[in-house]
Amino acid sequence: LVGFLLRGRVEMMDEPDSFLPTAKEIEEMSETEGTFRLHFFVSALLLCYFIMQMLGTSIMVLGSKCLNCRRPFHHDEEAVNLVPSVPSMAKLRVGKQRLLVATVFLATYGVSLMATIYSISKQSLSPISGLDWELWLALFALNALSMLVQAFVAVGRLNVGRSFRLGAFAEASLMGMSPVISDQFDTVKDVVFAGLCFQSDSLFLRVMGICSLLYLLFIHFYFLSMDSTLAELAASHIPVVLVPSTALLPTAVPAATTAAPGGTGCGVVKRRILPVLYRQTTPTRRWMLCMENFPQAVLALAFLCLEGGSLVVATLN
């Protein structure tokens, strides 16, 4: 796929000699083999993301229509005047939000830790790429699966006379899967960093890796204990469950009354993308980034000074 996009032709790679190669085997790969391996897994990640978007959008759009067909809804004058952006579902209580976020975080933390421990045992945890591409793809696929499960939950919570927009799943899943924006991505890269520290020969770095793992748990449960920071975590860990829906208006309503303002490309950027970017600069978000990422950045500098160059640590941590 990458070869087709770059050079206009599909290129096939030979079957690799070993699945989940060690760090030494990766270093010994030829430049051509390494390039094909990179292109293959980038293509696989893109394909996985595309399939997830198709399935998630189908679940939310078609699922909401099927539910409204099974549960009749009588339109009246009040329903016609409903604002399409009003949230559709019964508000998720703070206690349930806290439980769901804690469950998703612990699942992400546990799976990432198991993948890191496995890589250390197989000597495949690399300072260049971190985990093997096979494990990165597996973690990405599990994250995509969690988004699809959340889509089913969102449809199940939908009230009568409501539906989801066509782009609702894509916008929500962006918050849960994007690097830098998603807290789940931050959790994975912090666990991988701790693994790189633990496999070092330096006792200081090993202790530092254990402290990094414990601090990651502590700071997240500290954030979970406060309602203001819980909302930020929920927007990253359960974004599809919390996605708002629109009112299902009768077909007799003229198209002009249901058209959303700012339908142009600039309007979409202002209404959809800029709010996501703004939420990364709010005072609460900045405080959370400082509390979580600043200590990790200090530890990453110590790792680079003592252990030497590491592409994954230098770019992500």
ChimeraX commands (.cxc) that place a marker at each C-alpha (Angstrom):
marker #1 position 0.00,0.00,0.00 radius 0.5
marker #1 position 2.76,2.48,0.91 radius 0.5
marker #1 position 4.68,1.49,-2.23 radius 0.5
marker #1 position 1.57,2.12,-4.29 radius 0.5
marker #1 position 1.08,5.56,-2.77 radius 0.5
marker #1 position 4.76,6.52,-3.24 radius 0.5
marker #1 position 5.57,4.90,-6.58 radius 0.5
marker #1 position 2.24,3.98,-8.14 radius 0.5
marker #1 position 2.68,0.20,-7.90 radius 0.5
marker #1 position 1.89,-2.47,-5.36 radius 0.5
marker #1 position 4.98,-4.16,-3.92 radius 0.5
marker #1 position 4.96,-7.50,-2.15 radius 0.5
marker #1 position 7.40,-8.45,0.59 radius 0.5
marker #1 position 8.78,-11.91,1.23 radius 0.5
marker #1 position 7.60,-13.87,4.24 radius 0.5
marker #1 position 9.82,-12.87,7.21 radius 0.5
marker #1 position 12.25,-15.41,8.61 radius 0.5
marker #1 position 10.87,-14.99,12.14 radius 0.5
marker #1 position 7.74,-13.60,13.72 radius 0.5
marker #1 position 8.44,-11.02,16.45 radius 0.5
marker #1 position 12.18,-10.68,15.68 radius 0.5
marker #1 position 14.63,-9.79,18.43 radius 0.5
marker #1 position 16.35,-6.42,18.63 radius 0.5
marker #1 position 19.56,-8.02,17.32 radius 0.5
marker #1 position 17.75,-9.52,14.32 radius 0.5
marker #1 position 16.22,-6.13,13.53 radius 0.5
marker #1 position 19.66,-4.48,13.62 radius 0.5
marker #1 position 21.02,-7.15,11.26 radius 0.5
marker #1 position 18.23,-6.64,8.70 radius 0.5
marker #1 position 19.21,-5.15,5.37 radius 0.5
marker #1 position 17.99,-1.65,4.53 radius 0.5
marker #1 position 15.59,-3.02,1.92 radius 0.5
marker #1 position 14.12,-5.59,4.29 radius 0.5
marker #1 position 13.73,-2.98,7.03 radius 0.5
marker #1 position 12.01,-0.57,4.63 radius 0.5
marker #1 position 9.58,-3.23,3.41 radius 0.5
marker #1 position 8.85,-4.23,6.98 radius 0.5
marker #1 position 8.08,-0.60,7.89 radius 0.5
marker #1 position 5.85,-0.12,4.84 radius 0.5
marker #1 position 3.98,-3.37,5.46 radius 0.5
marker #1 position 3.04,-2.55,9.04 radius 0.5
marker #1 position 2.19,1.08,8.26 radius 0.5
marker #1 position -0.14,-0.27,5.56 radius 0.5
marker #1 position -1.62,-2.74,8.06 radius 0.5
marker #1 position -2.23,0.04,10.58 radius 0.5
marker #1 position -3.95,2.19,7.96 radius 0.5
marker #1 position -6.09,-0.74,6.82 radius 0.5
marker #1 position -7.06,-1.55,10.41 radius 0.5
marker #1 position -8.03,2.08,11.01 radius 0.5
marker #1 position -10.09,2.21,7.79 radius 0.5
marker #1 position -11.97,-1.00,8.65 radius 0.5
marker #1 position -12.65,0.28,12.17 radius 0.5
marker #1 position -14.05,3.55,10.82 radius 0.5
marker #1 position -16.35,1.74,8.38 radius 0.5
marker #1 position -17.64,-0.69,11.02 radius 0.5
marker #1 position -18.00,1.94,13.76 radius 0.5
marker #1 position -19.87,4.37,11.51 radius 0.5
marker #1 position -22.17,1.58,10.31 radius 0.5
marker #1 position -22.90,0.48,13.89 radius 0.5
marker #1 position -23.81,3.98,15.07 radius 0.5
marker #1 position -25.73,5.22,12.02 radius 0.5
marker #1 position -27.52,2.03,10.99 radius 0.5
marker #1 position -27.95,0.87,14.59 radius 0.5
marker #1 position -29.69,4.07,15.62 radius 0.5
marker #1 position -32.02,3.85,12.61 radius 0.5
marker #1 position -32.89,0.24,13.37 radius 0.5
marker #1 position -33.68,1.09,16.99 radius 0.5
marker #1 position -35.98,3.92,15.93 radius 0.5
marker #1 position -37.76,1.60,13.50 radius 0.5
marker #1 position -38.40,-0.93,16.27 radius 0.5
marker #1 position -39.42,1.72,18.83 radius 0.5
marker #1 position -41.99,4.03,17.17 radius 0.5
marker #1 position -41.57,7.72,17.81 radius 0.5
marker #1 position -44.41,10.19,17.18 radius 0.5
marker #1 position -43.18,13.54,15.95 radius 0.5
marker #1 position -44.96,16.60,17.29 radius 0.5
marker #1 position -44.45,20.33,17.06 radius 0.5
marker #1 position -42.13,20.28,20.07 radius 0.5
marker #1 position -39.98,17.57,18.50 radius 0.5
marker #1 position -39.62,19.57,15.30 radius 0.5
marker #1 position -38.23,22.50,17.25 radius 0.5
marker #1 position -35.61,20.43,19.03 radius 0.5
marker #1 position -32.06,21.59,18.53 radius 0.5
marker #1 position -30.14,18.81,16.69 radius 0.5
marker #1 position -27.06,19.16,18.89 radius 0.5
marker #1 position -28.88,18.49,22.19 radius 0.5
marker #1 position -27.47,15.38,23.88 radius 0.5
marker #1 position -29.66,12.38,23.26 radius 0.5
marker #1 position -29.02,9.97,26.09 radius 0.5
marker #1 position -29.57,9.89,29.79 radius 0.5
marker #1 position -26.59,11.53,31.41 radius 0.5
marker #1 position -23.97,9.03,32.48 radius 0.5
marker #1 position -23.51,9.37,36.22 radius 0.5
marker #1 position -20.13,10.42,37.57 radius 0.5
marker #1 position -19.74,7.13,39.42 radius 0.5
marker #1 position -20.33,5.09,36.27 radius 0.5
marker #1 position -17.98,7.32,34.27 radius 0.5
marker #1 position -15.29,6.83,36.90 radius 0.5
marker #1 position -15.78,3.05,36.82 radius 0.5
marker #1 position -15.69,2.87,33.00 radius 0.5
marker #1 position -12.61,5.09,32.72 radius 0.5
marker #1 position -10.79,3.13,35.43 radius 0.5
marker #1 position -11.65,-0.15,33.67 radius 0.5
marker #1 position -10.41,1.03,30.27 radius 0.5
marker #1 position -7.25,2.55,31.77 radius 0.5
marker #1 position -6.38,-0.59,33.75 radius 0.5
marker #1 position -7.01,-2.74,30.68 radius 0.5
marker #1 position -4.69,-0.52,28.59 radius 0.5
marker #1 position -2.09,-0.49,31.36 radius 0.5
marker #1 position -2.25,-4.27,31.86 radius 0.5
marker #1 position -2.11,-5.22,28.17 radius 0.5
marker #1 position 0.75,-2.78,27.52 radius 0.5
marker #1 position 2.64,-4.16,30.52 radius 0.5
marker #1 position 2.18,-7.75,29.32 radius 0.5
marker #1 position 3.38,-6.82,25.82 radius 0.5
marker #1 position 6.43,-5.06,27.30 radius 0.5
marker #1 position 7.30,-7.96,29.64 radius 0.5
marker #1 position 6.96,-10.40,26.74 radius 0.5
marker #1 position 9.27,-8.25,24.61 radius 0.5
marker #1 position 11.86,-8.12,27.40 radius 0.5
marker #1 position 11.73,-11.91,27.81 radius 0.5
marker #1 position 12.21,-12.39,24.04 radius 0.5
marker #1 position 14.89,-9.66,23.90 radius 0.5
marker #1 position 12.87,-7.83,21.26 radius 0.5
marker #1 position 12.30,-4.54,23.11 radius 0.5
marker #1 position 14.28,-2.10,20.99 radius 0.5
marker #1 position 15.49,1.41,21.93 radius 0.5
marker #1 position 14.75,2.40,18.33 radius 0.5
marker #1 position 11.13,1.28,17.86 radius 0.5
marker #1 position 10.19,0.09,21.34 radius 0.5
marker #1 position 7.92,-2.90,20.77 radius 0.5
marker #1 position 8.01,-5.00,17.63 radius 0.5
marker #1 position 5.73,-3.81,14.84 radius 0.5
marker #1 position 3.63,-6.94,15.36 radius 0.5
marker #1 position 2.86,-5.89,18.93 radius 0.5
marker #1 position 2.21,-2.27,17.97 radius 0.5
marker #1 position -0.33,-3.55,15.43 radius 0.5
marker #1 position -1.93,-5.86,18.02 radius 0.5
marker #1 position -2.27,-3.02,20.56 radius 0.5
marker #1 position -3.72,-0.73,17.88 radius 0.5
marker #1 position -6.23,-3.42,16.88 radius 0.5
marker #1 position -7.30,-3.88,20.52 radius 0.5
marker #1 position -7.81,-0.13,20.84 radius 0.5
marker #1 position -9.90,-0.19,17.66 radius 0.5
marker #1 position -11.93,-3.09,19.08 radius 0.5
marker #1 position -12.63,-1.10,22.24 radius 0.5
marker #1 position -13.96,1.77,20.08 radius 0.5
marker #1 position -16.33,-0.64,18.32 radius 0.5
marker #1 position -17.56,-2.02,21.66 radius 0.5
marker #1 position -18.19,1.54,22.79 radius 0.5
marker #1 position -20.19,2.14,19.60 radius 0.5
marker #1 position -22.54,-0.72,20.56 radius 0.5
marker #1 position -22.86,0.73,24.08 radius 0.5
marker #1 position -23.65,4.20,22.68 radius 0.5
marker #1 position -26.38,2.80,20.43 radius 0.5
marker #1 position -27.84,0.83,23.35 radius 0.5
marker #1 position -28.08,4.02,25.44 radius 0.5
marker #1 position -29.80,5.98,22.67 radius 0.5
marker #1 position -33.23,7.42,23.42 radius 0.5
marker #1 position -36.24,7.24,21.12 radius 0.5
marker #1 position -36.25,9.85,18.35 radius 0.5
marker #1 position -32.48,10.33,18.31 radius 0.5
marker #1 position -29.74,9.31,15.88 radius 0.5
marker #1 position -26.02,9.77,15.31 radius 0.5
marker #1 position -24.41,11.93,12.65 radius 0.5
marker #1 position -22.40,10.25,9.91 radius 0.5
marker #1 position -19.09,11.58,11.24 radius 0.5
marker #1 position -19.83,11.10,14.95 radius 0.5
marker #1 position -17.80,7.91,15.34 radius 0.5
marker #1 position -14.81,9.28,13.39 radius 0.5
marker #1 position -14.64,12.41,15.55 radius 0.5
marker #1 position -15.02,10.51,18.82 radius 0.5
marker #1 position -12.52,7.76,17.96 radius 0.5
marker #1 position -9.98,10.43,17.02 radius 0.5
marker #1 position -9.86,11.48,20.68 radius 0.5
marker #1 position -9.26,7.90,21.79 radius 0.5
marker #1 position -6.64,6.83,19.25 radius 0.5
marker #1 position -4.57,9.84,18.17 radius 0.5
marker #1 position -0.97,10.14,19.35 radius 0.5
marker #1 position -0.38,13.02,21.81 radius 0.5
marker #1 position -4.14,13.70,22.12 radius 0.5
marker #1 position -5.11,10.27,23.43 radius 0.5
marker #1 position -4.28,9.36,27.03 radius 0.5
marker #1 position -4.30,5.69,26.03 radius 0.5
marker #1 position -1.38,6.37,23.68 radius 0.5
marker #1 position 0.44,8.16,26.51 radius 0.5
marker #1 position -0.13,5.17,28.78 radius 0.5
marker #1 position 1.36,2.72,26.25 radius 0.5
marker #1 position 4.47,4.83,25.56 radius 0.5
marker #1 position 5.07,5.37,29.30 radius 0.5
marker #1 position 4.87,1.61,29.96 radius 0.5
marker #1 position 7.26,0.91,27.07 radius 0.5
marker #1 position 9.66,3.53,28.47 radius 0.5
marker #1 position 9.57,1.78,31.86 radius 0.5
marker #1 position 10.37,-1.50,30.10 radius 0.5
marker #1 position 13.40,0.05,28.38 radius 0.5
marker #1 position 14.60,1.27,31.77 radius 0.5
marker #1 position 14.09,-2.13,33.39 radius 0.5
marker #1 position 16.09,-4.03,30.77 radius 0.5
marker #1 position 19.08,-1.74,31.30 radius 0.5
marker #1 position 22.20,-2.97,33.13 radius 0.5
marker #1 position 22.05,0.11,35.37 radius 0.5
marker #1 position 20.40,-0.50,38.75 radius 0.5
marker #1 position 19.43,3.17,38.92 radius 0.5
marker #1 position 17.53,2.95,35.62 radius 0.5
marker #1 position 15.77,-0.24,36.74 radius 0.5
marker #1 position 14.55,1.44,39.91 radius 0.5
marker #1 position 13.58,4.45,37.82 radius 0.5
marker #1 position 11.49,2.23,35.53 radius 0.5
marker #1 position 9.61,0.72,38.47 radius 0.5
marker #1 position 9.00,4.20,39.89 radius 0.5
marker #1 position 7.70,5.33,36.50 radius 0.5
marker #1 position 5.14,2.48,36.43 radius 0.5
marker #1 position 3.99,3.20,39.98 radius 0.5
marker #1 position 3.74,6.94,39.32 radius 0.5
marker #1 position 1.65,6.25,36.21 radius 0.5
marker #1 position -0.87,4.34,38.34 radius 0.5
marker #1 position -0.84,6.92,41.13 radius 0.5
marker #1 position -1.36,9.98,38.93 radius 0.5
marker #1 position -4.25,8.38,37.01 radius 0.5
marker #1 position -6.12,7.36,40.15 radius 0.5
marker #1 position -5.46,10.84,41.51 radius 0.5
marker #1 position -7.03,12.32,38.36 radius 0.5
marker #1 position -9.94,9.89,38.66 radius 0.5
marker #1 position -10.70,11.14,42.17 radius 0.5
marker #1 position -11.54,14.66,40.89 radius 0.5
marker #1 position -14.56,15.46,38.72 radius 0.5
marker #1 position -12.77,18.13,36.66 radius 0.5
marker #1 position -9.95,15.85,35.54 radius 0.5
marker #1 position -12.31,12.87,35.24 radius 0.5
marker #1 position -14.05,14.64,32.35 radius 0.5
marker #1 position -10.71,14.97,30.52 radius 0.5
marker #1 position -9.90,11.29,31.02 radius 0.5
marker #1 position -13.40,10.23,29.95 radius 0.5
marker #1 position -13.06,12.18,26.70 radius 0.5
marker #1 position -10.00,10.07,25.89 radius 0.5
marker #1 position -10.87,6.64,27.30 radius 0.5
marker #1 position -14.62,6.40,26.56 radius 0.5
marker #1 position -15.14,9.03,23.83 radius 0.5
marker #1 position -17.61,7.00,21.76 radius 0.5
marker #1 position -19.84,6.23,24.76 radius 0.5
marker #1 position -20.15,9.96,25.47 radius 0.5
marker #1 position -20.65,11.13,21.88 radius 0.5
marker #1 position -23.76,13.36,21.50 radius 0.5
marker #1 position -26.49,12.59,18.99 radius 0.5
marker #1 position -29.00,14.64,17.03 radius 0.5
marker #1 position -32.78,14.81,17.02 radius 0.5
marker #1 position -34.50,12.61,14.46 radius 0.5
marker #1 position -36.67,15.18,12.66 radius 0.5
marker #1 position -39.64,14.24,10.44 radius 0.5
marker #1 position -39.11,14.10,6.69 radius 0.5
marker #1 position -41.74,16.81,6.22 radius 0.5
marker #1 position -39.40,19.40,7.68 radius 0.5
marker #1 position -37.80,21.42,4.87 radius 0.5
marker #1 position -34.10,20.84,4.25 radius 0.5
marker #1 position -33.33,24.48,5.00 radius 0.5
marker #1 position -34.49,24.10,8.60 radius 0.5
marker #1 position -32.27,21.09,9.27 radius 0.5
marker #1 position -29.13,22.33,7.57 radius 0.5
marker #1 position -26.28,23.00,9.97 radius 0.5
marker #1 position -24.50,26.36,9.78 radius 0.5
marker #1 position -20.99,26.48,8.47 radius 0.5
marker #1 position -21.29,23.56,6.09 radius 0.5
marker #1 position -18.22,24.58,4.10 radius 0.5
marker #1 position -14.75,23.20,4.64 radius 0.5
marker #1 position -13.80,26.17,6.86 radius 0.5
marker #1 position -17.02,25.72,8.81 radius 0.5
marker #1 position -16.22,22.07,9.49 radius 0.5
marker #1 position -12.75,23.03,10.73 radius 0.5
marker #1 position -14.18,25.67,13.06 radius 0.5
marker #1 position -16.98,23.48,14.42 radius 0.5
marker #1 position -15.22,20.11,14.66 radius 0.5
marker #1 position -11.43,20.39,14.68 radius 0.5
marker #1 position -10.75,23.64,16.53 radius 0.5
marker #1 position -12.73,22.58,19.66 radius 0.5
marker #1 position -10.62,19.40,19.84 radius 0.5
marker #1 position -7.42,21.45,19.61 radius 0.5
marker #1 position -8.70,23.98,22.13 radius 0.5
marker #1 position -9.38,21.26,24.69 radius 0.5
marker #1 position -5.64,20.49,24.66 radius 0.5
marker #1 position -4.88,24.02,25.94 radius 0.5
marker #1 position -7.46,24.46,28.70 radius 0.5
marker #1 position -6.07,25.20,32.21 radius 0.5
marker #1 position -7.16,21.76,33.46 radius 0.5
marker #1 position -5.53,20.00,30.50 radius 0.5
marker #1 position -2.30,21.96,30.88 radius 0.5
marker #1 position -2.17,21.11,34.59 radius 0.5
marker #1 position -2.74,17.42,33.84 radius 0.5
marker #1 position -0.01,17.41,31.18 radius 0.5
marker #1 position 2.39,19.07,33.61 radius 0.5
marker #1 position 1.60,16.61,36.41 radius 0.5
marker #1 position 1.82,13.50,34.22 radius 0.5
marker #1 position 4.32,14.29,31.47 radius 0.5
marker #1 position 6.84,16.59,33.16 radius 0.5
marker #1 position 8.16,13.88,35.55 radius 0.5
marker #1 position 8.25,11.43,32.63 radius 0.5
marker #1 position 10.26,13.94,30.58 radius 0.5
marker #1 position 12.79,14.33,33.41 radius 0.5
marker #1 position 13.15,10.54,33.65 radius 0.5
marker #1 position 13.53,10.33,29.87 radius 0.5
marker #1 position 16.40,12.86,29.95 radius 0.5
marker #1 position 18.09,10.81,32.67 radius 0.5
marker #1 position 17.67,7.67,30.55 radius 0.5
marker #1 position 19.17,9.34,27.47 radius 0.5
marker #1 position 22.14,10.63,29.47 radius 0.5
marker #1 position 22.92,7.28,31.11 radius 0.5
marker #1 position 21.88,4.77,28.44 radius 0.5
marker #1 position 22.53,6.66,25.23 radius 0.5
marker #1 position 20.40,7.49,22.22 radius 0.5
marker #1 position 16.92,6.00,21.90 radius 0.5
marker #1 position 14.63,7.15,19.08 radius 0.5
marker #1 position 11.39,6.08,20.76 radius 0.5
marker #1 position 12.31,7.73,24.11 radius 0.5
marker #1 position 13.62,10.94,22.53 radius 0.5
marker #1 position 10.54,11.46,20.32 radius 0.5
marker #1 position 7.71,10.21,22.54 radius 0.5
marker #1 position 8.81,10.86,26.14 radius 0.5
marker link #1:1,2 radius 0.2
marker link #1:2,3 radius 0.2
marker link #1:3,4 radius 0.2
marker link #1:4,5 radius 0.2
marker link #1:5,6 radius 0.2
marker link #1:6,7 radius 0.2
marker link #1:7,8 radius 0.2
marker link #1:8,9 radius 0.2
marker link #1:9,10 radius 0.2
marker link #1:10,11 radius 0.2
marker link #1:11,12 radius 0.2
marker link #1:12,13 radius 0.2
marker link #1:13,14 radius 0.2
marker link #1:14,15 radius 0.2
marker link #1:15,16 radius 0.2
marker link #1:16,17 radius 0.2
marker link #1:17,18 radius 0.2
marker link #1:18,19 radius 0.2
marker link #1:19,20 radius 0.2
marker link #1:20,21 radius 0.2
marker link #1:21,22 radius 0.2
marker link #1:22,23 radius 0.2
marker link #1:23,24 radius 0.2
marker link #1:24,25 radius 0.2
marker link #1:25,26 radius 0.2
marker link #1:26,27 radius 0.2
marker link #1:27,28 radius 0.2
marker link #1:28,29 radius 0.2
marker link #1:29,30 radius 0.2
marker link #1:30,31 radius 0.2
marker link #1:31,32 radius 0.2
marker link #1:32,33 radius 0.2
marker link #1:33,34 radius 0.2
marker link #1:34,35 radius 0.2
marker link #1:35,36 radius 0.2
marker link #1:36,37 radius 0.2
marker link #1:37,38 radius 0.2
marker link #1:38,39 radius 0.2
marker link #1:39,40 radius 0.2
marker link #1:40,41 radius 0.2
marker link #1:41,42 radius 0.2
marker link #1:42,43 radius 0.2
marker link #1:43,44 radius 0.2
marker link #1:44,45 radius 0.2
marker link #1:45,46 radius 0.2
marker link #1:46,47 radius 0.2
marker link #1:47,48 radius 0.2
marker link #1:48,49 radius 0.2
marker link #1:49,50 radius 0.2
marker link #1:50,51 radius 0.2
marker link #1:51,52 radius 0.2
marker link #1:52,53 radius 0.2
marker link #1:53,54 radius 0.2
marker link #1:54,55 radius 0.2
marker link #1:55,56 radius 0.2
marker link #1:56,57 radius 0.2
marker link #1:57,58 radius 0.2
marker link #1:58,59 radius 0.2
marker link #1:59,60 radius 0.2
marker link #1:60,61 radius 0.2
marker link #1:61,62 radius 0.2
marker link #1:62,63 radius 0.2
marker link #1:63,64 radius 0.2
marker link #1:64,65 radius 0.2
marker link #1:65,66 radius 0.2
marker link #1:66,67 radius 0.2
marker link #1:67,68 radius 0.2
marker link #1:68,69 radius 0.2
marker link #1:69,70 radius 0.2
marker link #1:70,71 radius 0.2
marker link #1:71,72 radius 0.2
marker link #1:72,73 radius 0.2
marker link #1:73,74 radius 0.2
marker link #1:74,75 radius 0.2
marker link #1:75,76 radius 0.2
marker link #1:76,77 radius 0.2
marker link #1:77,78 radius 0.2
marker link #1:78,79 radius 0.2
marker link #1:79,80 radius 0.2
marker link #1:80,81 radius 0.2
marker link #1:81,82 radius 0.2
marker link #1:82,83 radius 0.2
marker link #1:83,84 radius 0.2
marker link #1:84,85 radius 0.2
marker link #1:85,86 radius 0.2
marker link #1:86,87 radius 0.2
marker link #1:87,88 radius 0.2
marker link #1:88,89 radius 0.2
marker link #1:89,90 radius 0.2
marker link #1:90,91 radius 0.2
marker link #1:91,92 radius 0.2
marker link #1:92,93 radius 0.2
marker link #1:93,94 radius 0.2
marker link #1:94,95 radius 0.2
marker link #1:95,96 radius 0.2
marker link #1:96,97 radius 0.2
marker link #1:97,98 radius 0.2
marker link #1:98,99 radius 0.2
marker link #1:99,100 radius 0.2
marker link #1:100,101 radius 0.2
marker link #1:101,102 radius 0.2
marker link #1:102,103 radius 0.2
marker link #1:103,104 radius 0.2
marker link #1:104,105 radius 0.2
marker link #1:105,106 radius 0.2
marker link #1:106,107 radius 0.2
marker link #1:107,108 radius 0.2
marker link #1:108,109 radius 0.2
marker link #1:109,110 radius 0.2
marker link #1:110,111 radius 0.2
marker link #1:111,112 radius 0.2
marker link #1:112,113 radius 0.2
marker link #1:113,114 radius 0.2
marker link #1:114,115 radius 0.2
marker link #1:115,116 radius 0.2
marker link #1:116,117 radius 0.2
marker link #1:117,118 radius 0.2
marker link #1:118,119 radius 0.2
marker link #1:119,120 radius 0.2
marker link #1:120,121 radius 0.2
marker link #1:121,122 radius 0.2
marker link #1:122,123 radius 0.2
marker link #1:123,124 radius 0.2
marker link #1:124,125 radius 0.2
marker link #1:125,126 radius 0.2
marker link #1:126,127 radius 0.2
marker link #1:127,128 radius 0.2
marker link #1:128,129 radius 0.2
marker link #1:129,130 radius 0.2
marker link #1:130,131 radius 0.2
marker link #1:131,132 radius 0.2
marker link #1:132,133 radius 0.2
marker link #1:133,134 radius 0.2
marker link #1:134,135 radius 0.2
marker link #1:135,136 radius 0.2
marker link #1:136,137 radius 0.2
marker link #1:137,138 radius 0.2
marker link #1:138,139 radius 0.2
marker link #1:139,140 radius 0.2
marker link #1:140,141 radius 0.2
marker link #1:141,142 radius 0.2
marker link #1:142,143 radius 0.2
marker link #1:143,144 radius 0.2
marker link #1:144,145 radius 0.2
marker link #1:145,146 radius 0.2
marker link #1:146,147 radius 0.2
marker link #1:147,148 radius 0.2
marker link #1:148,149 radius 0.2
marker link #1:149,150 radius 0.2
marker link #1:150,151 radius 0.2
marker link #1:151,152 radius 0.2
marker link #1:152,153 radius 0.2
marker link #1:153,154 radius 0.2
marker link #1:154,155 radius 0.2
marker link #1:155,156 radius 0.2
marker link #1:156,157 radius 0.2
marker link #1:157,158 radius 0.2
marker link #1:158,159 radius 0.2
marker link #1:159,160 radius 0.2
marker link #1:160,161 radius 0.2
marker link #1:161,162 radius 0.2
marker link #1:162,163 radius 0.2
marker link #1:163,164 radius 0.2
marker link #1:164,165 radius 0.2
marker link #1:165,166 radius 0.2
marker link #1:166,167 radius 0.2
marker link #1:167,168 radius 0.2
marker link #1:168,169 radius 0.2
marker link #1:169,170 radius 0.2
marker link #1:170,171 radius 0.2
marker link #1:171,172 radius 0.2
marker link #1:172,173 radius 0.2
marker link #1:173,174 radius 0.2
marker link #1:174,175 radius 0.2
marker link #1:175,176 radius 0.2
marker link #1:176,177 radius 0.2
marker link #1:177,178 radius 0.2
marker link #1:178,179 radius 0.2
marker link #1:179,180 radius 0.2
marker link #1:180,181 radius 0.2
marker link #1:181,182 radius 0.2
marker link #1:182,183 radius 0.2
marker link #1:183,184 radius 0.2
marker link #1:184,185 radius 0.2
marker link #1:185,186 radius 0.2
marker link #1:186,187 radius 0.2
marker link #1:187,188 radius 0.2
marker link #1:188,189 radius 0.2
marker link #1:189,190 radius 0.2
marker link #1:190,191 radius 0.2
marker link #1:191,192 radius 0.2
marker link #1:192,193 radius 0.2
marker link #1:193,194 radius 0.2
marker link #1:194,195 radius 0.2
marker link #1:195,196 radius 0.2
marker link #1:196,197 radius 0.2
marker link #1:197,198 radius 0.2
marker link #1:198,199 radius 0.2
marker link #1:199,200 radius 0.2
marker link #1:200,201 radius 0.2
marker link #1:201,202 radius 0.2
marker link #1:202,203 radius 0.2
marker link #1:203,204 radius 0.2
marker link #1:204,205 radius 0.2
marker link #1:205,206 radius 0.2
marker link #1:206,207 radius 0.2
marker link #1:207,208 radius 0.2
marker link #1:208,209 radius 0.2
marker link #1:209,210 radius 0.2
marker link #1:210,211 radius 0.2
marker link #1:211,212 radius 0.2
marker link #1:212,213 radius 0.2
marker link #1:213,214 radius 0.2
marker link #1:214,215 radius 0.2
marker link #1:215,216 radius 0.2
marker link #1:216,217 radius 0.2
marker link #1:217,218 radius 0.2
marker link #1:218,219 radius 0.2
marker link #1:219,220 radius 0.2
marker link #1:220,221 radius 0.2
marker link #1:221,222 radius 0.2
marker link #1:222,223 radius 0.2
marker link #1:223,224 radius 0.2
marker link #1:224,225 radius 0.2
marker link #1:225,226 radius 0.2
marker link #1:226,227 radius 0.2
marker link #1:227,228 radius 0.2
marker link #1:228,229 radius 0.2
marker link #1:229,230 radius 0.2
marker link #1:230,231 radius 0.2
marker link #1:231,232 radius 0.2
marker link #1:232,233 radius 0.2
marker link #1:233,234 radius 0.2
marker link #1:234,235 radius 0.2
marker link #1:235,236 radius 0.2
marker link #1:236,237 radius 0.2
marker link #1:237,238 radius 0.2
marker link #1:238,239 radius 0.2
marker link #1:239,240 radius 0.2
marker link #1:240,241 radius 0.2
marker link #1:241,242 radius 0.2
marker link #1:242,243 radius 0.2
marker link #1:243,244 radius 0.2
marker link #1:244,245 radius 0.2
marker link #1:245,246 radius 0.2
marker link #1:246,247 radius 0.2
marker link #1:247,248 radius 0.2
marker link #1:248,249 radius 0.2
marker link #1:249,250 radius 0.2
marker link #1:250,251 radius 0.2
marker link #1:251,252 radius 0.2
marker link #1:252,253 radius 0.2
marker link #1:253,254 radius 0.2
marker link #1:254,255 radius 0.2
marker link #1:255,256 radius 0.2
marker link #1:256,257 radius 0.2
marker link #1:257,258 radius 0.2
marker link #1:258,259 radius 0.2
marker link #1:259,260 radius 0.2
marker link #1:260,261 radius 0.2
marker link #1:261,262 radius 0.2
marker link #1:262,263 radius 0.2
marker link #1:263,264 radius 0.2
marker link #1:264,265 radius 0.2
marker link #1:265,266 radius 0.2
marker link #1:266,267 radius 0.2
marker link #1:267,268 radius 0.2
marker link #1:268,269 radius 0.2
marker link #1:269,270 radius 0.2
marker link #1:270,271 radius 0.2
marker link #1:271,272 radius 0.2
marker link #1:272,273 radius 0.2
marker link #1:273,274 radius 0.2
marker link #1:274,275 radius 0.2
marker link #1:275,276 radius 0.2
marker link #1:276,277 radius 0.2
marker link #1:277,278 radius 0.2
marker link #1:278,279 radius 0.2
marker link #1:279,280 radius 0.2
marker link #1:280,281 radius 0.2
marker link #1:281,282 radius 0.2
marker link #1:282,283 radius 0.2
marker link #1:283,284 radius 0.2
marker link #1:284,285 radius 0.2
marker link #1:285,286 radius 0.2
marker link #1:286,287 radius 0.2
marker link #1:287,288 radius 0.2
marker link #1:288,289 radius 0.2
marker link #1:289,290 radius 0.2
marker link #1:290,291 radius 0.2
marker link #1:291,292 radius 0.2
marker link #1:292,293 radius 0.2
marker link #1:293,294 radius 0.2
marker link #1:294,295 radius 0.2
marker link #1:295,296 radius 0.2
marker link #1:296,297 radius 0.2
marker link #1:297,298 radius 0.2
marker link #1:298,299 radius 0.2
marker link #1:299,300 radius 0.2
marker link #1:300,301 radius 0.2
marker link #1:301,302 radius 0.2
marker link #1:302,303 radius 0.2
marker link #1:303,304 radius 0.2
marker link #1:304,305 radius 0.2
marker link #1:305,306 radius 0.2
marker link #1:306,307 radius 0.2
marker link #1:307,308 radius 0.2
marker link #1:308,309 radius 0.2
marker link #1:309,310 radius 0.2
marker link #1:310,311 radius 0.2
marker link #1:311,312 radius 0.2
marker link #1:312,313 radius 0.2
marker link #1:313,314 radius 0.2
marker link #1:314,315 radius 0.2
marker link #1:315,316 radius 0.2
marker link #1:316,317 radius 0.2
view
